[in-house]
Every structure is written in C-alpha cells, then in structure tokens.
Amino acid sequence: MGSENSQEIHVNDAGESWTWLLFLICLTTTLGSTVPVGYFFGVLNAPAEIIQSWYDEVLANEYDTNSSESQLNLLWTAIVSIYLIGGICGSCFSACCSNKYGRKGTLIISSVILLICGLLFTWCRAARSLEMLLVGRLLGGIASALIFTAQPMYLLELAPSSLSGSVGVFTCIGVTAGILLAQIVSLPQLLGNDDNWPYALSFYALLALLCLLPLMCYPESPRWLYLIKGDVAGSARGLRQLRGNEVNVQLELNELEQTLSRNDKSSTICQVLRDKTLFLPLLLVCALQASQQLSGINAIFFYSLLILTNAGFSSSSATWLNLGIGCFNLFTSLLGPLLLYKFNRRPLLMCSCLICGGSLAGMSFSLYYLLSSEGLALRYVSIAFILTFILGFQLGLGPIAYFIGSELLEDAPRPVAMSLGSLCSWLGNFLIGLCFPLLQTVWSSFAFMPCMCVCIFCLLLVWRYLPETRGREPKDVKPLMSQGLRSKIN
C-alpha cells in the first residue's frame, strides 16, 4: 500500500490507493461522459462551411426562403450558441437532479440524452430538418451541464480522500480528449466532408453507448446513498466493492454517521445562498469556474485556425498545426493526476494563473509585431506562447476548477455549489463566444488582454482567499472561510 507521501501512484487492492474498479469507473465515465462534452465543443469547426451550405439549401427548398449572408451567419451563430444556452439551462436543475437520482443516476440520464442527440444528428440531413440539428445541440448542452455537475462529485465521492485530486482531473482530461477527437474525426479526409458530416456530429454516441452498460453496473456514490437516501446497507456494499478492506469500510461508515448527525440531508439553493458561512467557498467555486472559461482557453481553440492563418501559415499548415496543438493539450492534461497527487492546490493554481497571464501578454505582442513586420521567427514565437499558455492552463486552472467545490464544501451544500459553479462556467463560455469576435475586430491581436486580466484576478483571489485543500476534509477547511471576505486562510 502506498503511503500518503509516496512518490508514486500505485494500482492495488488495499483500499487507500487506486483499485482496479476505481480506475475503470474513472475511465468509463471519462470516455462516456466528458469526452462527448469536449466533442460537442470542437466538432463544428472543420465542417462549418459544409453545414452552412446544407441549411441554406434546406431553407430555400423546404421553406421557400432566400436568406442573405448576414441571416445565414446569424443562424450559424444560433446553432453554435444554442449548445451553450442548453448548458446554462441544464445547470439550473443539475443539483436537484444529482440529489434526486444520484450521481451515477444523473450520468445515466445524461448518457441517454446524448444518445438521443446522436440520433437527431445522424438523421437531420435525411429528414432535411434544421430543427433536429438545433434540438440536438440544445439537448447536448443540457446533458453536458448534468455531466459537469455530477461526474466530478461521483468520482470524488467514490475515491479515498488521498486520491481526490487524482480522480478530479479526469473531467478535464475527458474534455481535452473530446476536443482532440472532434478535430481528428471532422477532418475532410475522414468524416468532415459533404457525404459524412452528420456522422461526424454523432460519432461521440458510440462512446456514450459503449460506456453506458458498464456504468449501470458500477456502484452508486456511497456518500449519496448514506447521507441523502439513508441506505446504510447499500452504502456499505458499495464501499466494500471499492475498497476491498473491511477496516477502511468501517472507518468510512463511522465518518458518514458523524457527518449525518452534523448536517441536514441536503440543502436547497435558497438555504445555501442565505448561509453567510458559505459565501466565500461559493464565491471561490463560481469565480474559478468562470475564470477557467474567461482565461482565454476557449478563445484559443475556437479561433486557433484564424490565429494561425493570421500568423502567416497556409490553410493546410494551420489545420495540421491546430491538430498538433490539440495533441499537446491532451498530453499536458495527462500530467494532472501525478501533479495533483504530489503538489498542493494553491501553488499549482497560482503558477497556472501566472503562466497563463504572461503567455497571453507575450502572444498578444508577438502577433502585433508579426502583423506589422511579417517576421518569420515571430510565427514560431506566437506558437510557443500558445503552447506555454496551454501548459500553464493544464497545471491548475484547467483541472482544479472542475472539482474544487467538492473539496471546499461538505456534502449538504455540495451539489448546489457544483451546480452554481457549472452555471458560471457556461456563462463565461457564452460571454467569450459573444465578445471575443468583437474584441478581435476592435483590438486585433490585443483581444486577449482582457483574458490576461482575468488570470491576474484569479491569481490574487487564490493567493488571498483559497485555503489549501489537499489532504484535508471539507469540515476542516470550512472554519477557515466562515468569515467571508474577512477570512484568514493561514
């Protein structure tokens, strides 16, 4: 059995570290839940012109409508953004769903919704139905919001506390892998062409279907069973499957009993918002989730092709460079479990914000001088800053924001906090999609400067208010934040 200070992560059956069942659950929920979320984010970039030509033809033939270019662009904006609107809507009831149906139950519901979306995407062209495409994107956003709330809680509530950081990063890894998978599948040489684009949109459904069956066989969160449903026997049965060590099971059951005697079964959103002792942890969860989106990562991936072509690369070169950047993004995200197992959250987050802010400033100035001087070396300097930003993002701001709520808040207010954090994440994503093109038109290469300011704000917020959560239970962290903005974390 590896001790808490061990320098390696072992897969064993002792109950205090990785077990094969826990690893399989992490892998399955990542492939079947968070990979499709990332896939939704990235799949529309390559076949955009093909889909626009299709719905122009549908409008002309089925609705006898001749649309102007501005109307077609507005419709495309609606197709892209309705996914984010679905995410905002889903975040509003994801806490209720997680409490009522359980963490695993919510993931199963989201998987079924994702399969329905896949069917709508597959048949929208044959049915000549633009509505099917829009409804599929909307439902996909709702399913993604449920996943962002339930999946981090599910993994952290299954894992022993010593592995909370290691399992928490699987959400970020899944989203990153999904974006890369979408970039690959939507290449014109594969499915991103006139004949196969509906299959490119629905390809993720294969993963959702393959992972749904094993997900139904996995244990539900023992904490949810014990604290919300009052199913002590079911909780004990799940812990025995996960730990394989009766001593550890009894210790955790005793801890759950103490938690139940100390807290209400669950908290409503009104109860959480009225509790002054929860103001600071809620602020931290929401600010970190929003900062994750407003830091510029989505702007880079949404507009990476445009950034690379503006840097002087040909269209084909920019496509392959963009794919290489996606591979680098996935590779750096895989470092997360090891980094979070070895290092504290606060220094990782502060280093992450500092590197991201510096990289955005460097990228802005290098693109500015590149556009004015057209120096060949500056092309590669710009790419180097993009890669440095991605590395910095995956050090902390990317993975930690997804699960920090589960480490800061106790069981009763946790689902509401995760739901509110998810809502802020979707709002930040929507704001970037809405404002960044306008900023790029007005400020050109300096459009990333507001994102740099967000990184600086996040750095100061973490330095002043975020307590260290590694190796601590939420009940130990709670007193450090009970005074709101007057709290002293040291």
SULFEN-V255273 format. One record per run of one state. SS is the DSSP state (h for helix, s for strand, l for the rest). FROM is the first residue (numbers start at 1). TO is the last residue. If there is no record, write none. Layout:
SS:FROM:TO
SS:FROM:TO
This chain:
l:1:10
s:11:11
l:12:17
s:18:18
l:19:19
h:20:42
l:43:47
h:48:62
l:63:68
h:69:101
l:102:102
h:103:127
l:128:129
h:130:158
l:159:160
h:161:168
l:169:169
h:170:185
l:186:196
h:197:202
l:203:203
h:204:217
l:218:221
h:222:227
l:228:231
h:232:243
l:244:245
h:246:262
l:263:268
h:269:274
l:275:275
h:276:294
l:295:296
h:297:302
l:303:303
h:304:310
l:311:314
h:315:333
l:334:335
h:336:342
l:343:344
h:345:373
l:374:375
h:376:408
l:409:410
h:411:465
l:466:473
h:474:481
l:482:483
h:484:486
l:487:490
